[in-house]
Amino acid sequence: MQLTSSAEMKTSEAVRLVRDLARQDKSVALAQLAERMASAGTSGDAFGKIKGLIRDMIQKLEAEAEADATEKAWCDRNLADARQRKADKTAEVKKLSTRIDKMSADSAQLKEEVAELQSSLAKLAASQVEINKLREEENAAFKSAKADMELGISGVQKALQVLGDYYASEDKAHSSADGAGGGIIALLEVVESDFSKNLAEIISTEEAAVAAHEQQTKENEIEKTTKDQDVKYKTKESKHLDKFSGELNSDRTTVQAELDETNELLAKLEERCVAKAETYEEHAAKQKAEIEGLKQALDILENETAFLQKKVVRAHLRAQRAA
């Protein structure tokens, strides 16, 4: 009776300890274990059964703790990899976007400059047409004025020749007024001088106009050549930027797709590894407390078993000595 009473006390103490753990951690499994321990009785077989139940639960909790630790390590590793990959891909997308934006802006600037150059070239061409037309008109006017002036000079020279021959002849058919004749000749010579002077001025003006036209045409040609080269270079550079920007845009699309995949994977990992009401550390601490509590309960029962065994042996020895 004493042995049974002692076993019952130790069993009750172990059951109470397990129930307290169950309430503390709100563990259904421990609560069920406590009920099974309480209903097992206090016989020798039942006592061993209770210890077996506790050992089984300890093994189960230790296995779960090991699995949780493995899961935690897997989660930490994969979360770190996914987050690093996200950071890398995000930085790569940003870098590509910056380069694409700059190339697009540079290309747009070049195209604007090309448009301005082409507009300037069109105006330059129109200006050249205009000065060519004006030069033709001036040249035509010069030729007409020159012809008229030369014709006038020729006429005056012929008149002077006739008068000179007339007044120089010794067998004049009539008496001439030498004074009046001299006046006419002098007047014609003044006219001839004026005509010659005007002709020289006309020729000088034409030569200056020709030189100015040639100089302006040469400057226009130089300007046209320079701007044509600028158009060619800037158009080529703009096309190169557009092509390279297109290639980078394709690269960005690929990297963005990889980033989207990484974000999707990370969301799943966080749902599995992070999005929990209880952290791994809290869960591990609870598991550890449960295992330690169960081991304490098992120690109580193990100590009681050893104690009972000793009492049984002593009782058996006393019985033998009494016989």
C-alpha positions as CSV (number, residue, x, y, z in Angstrom):
1,M,0.0,0.0,0.0
2,Q,2.8,2.3,0.8
3,L,4.5,1.6,-2.5
4,T,1.3,2.2,-4.4
5,S,0.7,5.4,-2.5
6,S,4.2,6.6,-3.3
7,A,3.9,5.7,-7.0
8,E,0.5,7.5,-7.1
9,M,2.0,10.6,-5.6
10,K,4.9,10.6,-8.1
11,T,2.6,9.9,-11.0
12,S,0.3,12.7,-9.9
13,E,3.2,15.1,-9.6
14,A,4.4,14.1,-13.1
15,V,0.8,14.6,-14.5
16,R,0.5,17.9,-12.8
17,L,3.8,19.1,-14.2
18,V,2.8,18.0,-17.7
19,R,-0.6,19.7,-17.3
20,D,1.1,22.9,-16.2
21,L,3.3,22.8,-19.3
22,A,0.3,22.3,-21.5
23,R,-1.6,25.3,-19.9
24,Q,1.5,27.5,-20.1
25,D,2.3,26.7,-23.7
26,K,-1.4,26.1,-24.7
27,S,-0.3,22.7,-26.1
28,V,-3.0,20.3,-27.1
29,A,-0.5,17.5,-27.5
30,L,0.8,17.9,-23.9
31,A,-2.7,18.2,-22.6
32,Q,-3.6,14.9,-24.3
33,L,-0.4,13.3,-22.9
34,A,-1.4,14.4,-19.4
35,E,-4.8,12.8,-19.8
36,R,-3.3,9.6,-21.1
37,M,-0.8,9.6,-18.1
38,A,-3.6,10.2,-15.6
39,S,-5.7,7.3,-17.1
40,A,-2.9,4.9,-17.2
41,G,-3.1,4.0,-13.5
42,T,-0.3,3.2,-11.0
43,S,0.5,-0.4,-11.6
44,G,4.0,-1.5,-12.5
45,D,3.0,-1.9,-16.2
46,A,1.1,1.4,-16.1
47,F,4.1,3.1,-14.5
48,G,6.3,1.9,-17.3
49,K,3.7,2.9,-19.9
50,I,3.6,6.4,-18.5
51,K,7.4,6.7,-18.8
52,G,7.1,5.4,-22.4
53,L,4.5,8.0,-23.2
54,I,6.8,10.7,-21.9
55,R,9.9,9.3,-23.7
56,D,7.9,9.1,-27.0
57,M,6.7,12.7,-26.5
58,I,10.3,13.9,-25.8
59,Q,11.5,12.1,-28.9
60,K,8.7,13.7,-30.9
61,L,9.5,17.2,-29.6
62,E,13.2,16.7,-30.2
63,A,12.5,15.5,-33.7
64,E,10.3,18.5,-34.3
65,A,12.9,20.9,-32.8
66,E,15.6,19.4,-35.1
67,A,13.2,19.7,-38.1
68,D,12.4,23.3,-37.1
69,A,16.1,24.1,-36.8
70,T,16.8,22.6,-40.2
71,E,13.8,24.6,-41.6
72,K,15.2,27.8,-39.9
73,A,18.6,27.3,-41.5
74,W,17.0,26.6,-44.9
75,C,14.8,29.7,-44.5
76,D,17.7,31.9,-43.4
77,R,19.9,30.8,-46.3
78,N,17.2,31.1,-48.9
79,L,15.8,34.4,-47.6
80,A,19.3,35.9,-47.5
81,D,19.9,34.7,-51.1
82,A,16.6,36.0,-52.3
83,R,17.0,39.3,-50.6
84,Q,20.5,39.8,-52.0
85,R,19.3,38.8,-55.4
86,K,16.5,41.3,-55.1
87,A,18.9,44.0,-54.1
88,D,21.3,43.2,-56.9
89,K,18.5,43.1,-59.6
90,T,16.9,46.3,-58.3
91,A,20.3,48.0,-58.5
92,E,20.8,46.6,-61.9
93,V,17.4,47.8,-63.2
94,K,18.0,51.3,-61.7
95,K,21.5,51.4,-63.3
96,L,20.1,50.4,-66.7
97,S,17.2,52.8,-66.4
98,T,19.6,55.7,-65.7
99,R,21.8,54.8,-68.7
100,I,18.7,54.4,-70.9
101,D,17.3,57.7,-69.8
102,K,20.6,59.5,-70.4
103,M,21.0,58.0,-73.8
104,S,17.4,58.8,-74.8
105,A,18.0,62.4,-73.6
106,D,21.3,62.7,-75.5
107,S,19.7,61.2,-78.6
108,A,16.8,63.6,-78.4
109,Q,19.2,66.5,-78.0
110,L,21.2,65.4,-81.0
111,K,18.0,65.1,-83.1
112,E,17.0,68.6,-82.1
113,E,20.4,69.9,-83.1
114,V,20.2,68.0,-86.4
115,A,16.8,69.6,-87.1
116,E,18.3,73.1,-86.3
117,L,21.2,72.4,-88.6
118,Q,19.0,71.2,-91.4
119,S,16.8,74.3,-91.0
120,S,20.0,76.4,-91.2
121,L,21.2,74.6,-94.3
122,A,17.9,75.1,-96.0
123,K,18.1,78.9,-95.2
124,L,21.7,78.9,-96.4
125,A,20.7,77.3,-99.7
126,A,17.9,79.7,-100.2
127,S,20.2,82.6,-99.4
128,Q,22.7,81.3,-102.0
129,V,20.0,81.0,-104.6
130,E,19.0,84.6,-103.8
131,I,22.5,86.0,-104.0
132,N,23.1,84.1,-107.2
133,K,20.0,85.6,-108.7
134,L,20.9,89.1,-107.6
135,R,24.4,88.5,-109.0
136,E,22.9,87.5,-112.4
137,E,20.7,90.6,-112.3
138,E,23.6,92.9,-111.4
139,N,25.8,91.3,-114.1
140,A,23.1,91.7,-116.7
141,A,22.7,95.4,-115.7
142,F,26.4,95.8,-115.8
143,K,26.7,94.4,-119.3
144,S,23.9,96.6,-120.5
145,A,25.4,99.7,-118.9
146,K,28.9,98.8,-120.1
147,A,27.7,98.3,-123.7
148,D,25.8,101.6,-123.6
149,M,28.8,103.4,-122.1
150,E,31.2,101.9,-124.6
151,L,28.8,102.7,-127.4
152,G,28.6,106.3,-126.2
153,I,32.4,106.6,-125.9
154,S,32.8,105.1,-129.4
155,G,30.3,107.6,-130.8
156,V,32.1,110.5,-129.2
157,Q,35.4,109.3,-130.3
158,K,34.2,109.0,-133.9
159,A,32.8,112.5,-133.7
160,L,36.1,113.8,-132.4
161,Q,37.8,112.0,-135.2
162,V,35.6,113.5,-137.8
163,L,35.9,117.0,-136.4
164,G,39.6,116.6,-136.0
165,D,40.0,115.5,-139.6
166,Y,37.8,118.3,-140.7
167,Y,39.5,121.1,-139.0
168,A,42.9,119.7,-139.8
169,S,42.4,119.6,-143.6
170,E,44.0,122.5,-145.6
171,D,41.6,122.5,-148.5
172,K,38.5,123.3,-146.6
173,A,35.5,123.7,-148.8
174,H,34.3,126.6,-146.8
175,S,35.6,128.8,-144.1
176,S,35.2,127.4,-140.7
177,A,34.9,129.0,-137.4
178,D,38.0,127.7,-135.8
179,G,37.0,129.1,-132.3
180,A,33.6,127.4,-132.4
181,G,35.1,124.2,-133.6
182,G,37.6,124.1,-130.8
183,G,34.8,124.6,-128.3
184,I,32.9,121.7,-129.7
185,I,35.9,119.4,-129.7
186,A,36.7,120.4,-126.1
187,L,33.1,119.7,-125.1
188,L,33.2,116.3,-126.8
189,E,36.5,115.5,-125.0
190,V,34.9,116.3,-121.7
191,V,32.0,114.0,-122.6
192,E,34.4,111.3,-123.6
193,S,36.3,111.7,-120.3
194,D,33.1,111.5,-118.3
195,F,32.0,108.4,-120.2
196,S,35.4,106.8,-119.7
197,K,35.3,107.6,-116.0
198,N,31.8,106.2,-115.6
199,L,32.8,103.1,-117.5
200,A,35.7,102.6,-115.2
201,E,33.4,103.0,-112.2
202,I,30.9,100.6,-113.6
203,I,33.7,98.0,-114.2
204,S,35.2,98.6,-110.8
205,T,31.7,98.2,-109.2
206,E,31.2,95.0,-111.1
207,E,34.6,93.6,-110.1
208,A,33.9,94.4,-106.5
209,A,30.4,92.8,-106.7
210,V,32.0,89.7,-108.3
211,A,34.6,89.5,-105.6
212,A,32.0,89.9,-102.9
213,H,29.8,87.3,-104.5
214,E,32.7,84.8,-104.7
215,Q,33.7,85.5,-101.1
216,Q,30.2,85.0,-99.9
217,T,29.7,81.9,-102.0
218,K,33.0,80.5,-100.6
219,E,31.9,81.2,-97.0
220,N,28.5,79.6,-97.6
221,E,30.3,76.5,-99.1
222,I,32.5,76.3,-96.0
223,E,29.5,76.7,-93.7
224,K,27.5,74.2,-95.7
225,T,30.4,71.6,-95.6
226,T,30.8,72.1,-91.8
227,K,27.1,71.8,-91.1
228,D,26.7,68.8,-93.4
229,Q,29.5,67.0,-91.5
230,D,27.8,68.0,-88.2
231,V,24.5,66.6,-89.5
232,K,26.2,63.4,-90.6
233,Y,28.0,62.9,-87.3
234,K,25.1,63.8,-85.1
235,T,22.7,61.6,-87.1
236,K,25.1,58.7,-86.8
237,E,25.6,59.3,-83.1
238,S,21.9,59.5,-82.5
239,K,21.3,56.3,-84.3
240,H,24.0,54.6,-82.3
241,L,22.5,55.8,-79.1
242,D,19.0,54.6,-80.1
243,K,20.4,51.2,-81.0
244,F,22.4,50.8,-77.8
245,S,19.5,52.2,-75.8
246,G,17.2,49.6,-77.4
247,E,19.7,46.8,-76.5
248,L,19.9,48.1,-72.9
249,N,16.1,48.3,-72.8
250,S,16.0,44.6,-73.8
251,D,18.5,43.9,-71.1
252,R,16.4,45.8,-68.6
253,T,13.3,43.9,-69.6
254,T,15.1,40.6,-68.9
255,V,16.5,41.8,-65.6
256,Q,13.0,43.2,-64.6
257,A,11.5,39.8,-65.3
258,E,14.2,38.2,-63.1
259,L,13.4,40.7,-60.4
260,D,9.7,40.0,-60.7
261,E,10.5,36.2,-60.3
262,T,12.7,37.0,-57.3
263,N,10.0,39.1,-55.7
264,E,7.5,36.3,-56.2
265,L,9.9,33.8,-54.7
266,L,10.7,36.1,-51.8
267,A,7.0,36.6,-51.1
268,K,6.5,32.8,-50.9
269,L,9.6,32.4,-48.7
270,E,8.5,35.2,-46.3
271,E,5.0,33.6,-46.2
272,R,6.6,30.3,-45.3
273,C,9.4,31.6,-43.1
274,V,8.5,35.0,-41.7
275,A,4.7,35.5,-41.8
276,K,4.0,33.7,-38.5
277,A,2.4,34.8,-35.3
278,E,5.2,33.2,-33.3
279,T,8.9,33.7,-34.2
280,Y,11.3,30.8,-34.5
281,E,13.1,31.9,-31.4
282,E,9.9,32.0,-29.4
283,H,8.8,28.6,-30.8
284,A,12.3,27.1,-30.1
285,A,12.3,28.4,-26.5
286,K,8.8,26.9,-25.9
287,Q,9.9,23.6,-27.4
288,K,13.0,23.6,-25.2
289,A,10.9,24.4,-22.1
290,E,8.5,21.5,-23.0
291,I,11.3,19.0,-23.5
292,E,13.0,20.1,-20.2
293,G,9.7,19.8,-18.4
294,L,9.0,16.4,-19.8
295,K,12.5,15.3,-18.9
296,Q,11.9,16.6,-15.4
297,A,8.7,14.6,-15.2
298,L,10.5,11.6,-16.5
299,D,13.3,12.1,-13.9
300,I,10.6,12.1,-11.2
301,L,9.2,8.8,-12.4
302,E,12.7,7.3,-13.0
303,N,13.8,8.2,-9.5
304,E,10.6,6.8,-8.1
305,T,11.1,3.6,-10.1
306,A,14.6,3.2,-8.7
307,F,13.3,3.9,-5.2
308,L,10.5,1.4,-5.5
309,Q,12.9,-1.2,-6.9
310,K,15.2,-0.7,-3.9
311,K,12.3,-1.0,-1.4
312,V,11.1,-4.2,-3.1
313,V,14.6,-5.7,-2.9
314,R,14.9,-4.8,0.7
315,A,11.5,-6.2,1.5
316,H,12.4,-9.4,-0.4
317,L,15.7,-9.7,1.6
318,R,13.8,-9.2,4.9
319,A,11.4,-11.9,4.0
320,Q,14.2,-14.3,3.2
321,R,15.9,-13.6,6.5
322,A,12.6,-14.1,8.4
323,A,12.1,-17.5,6.7
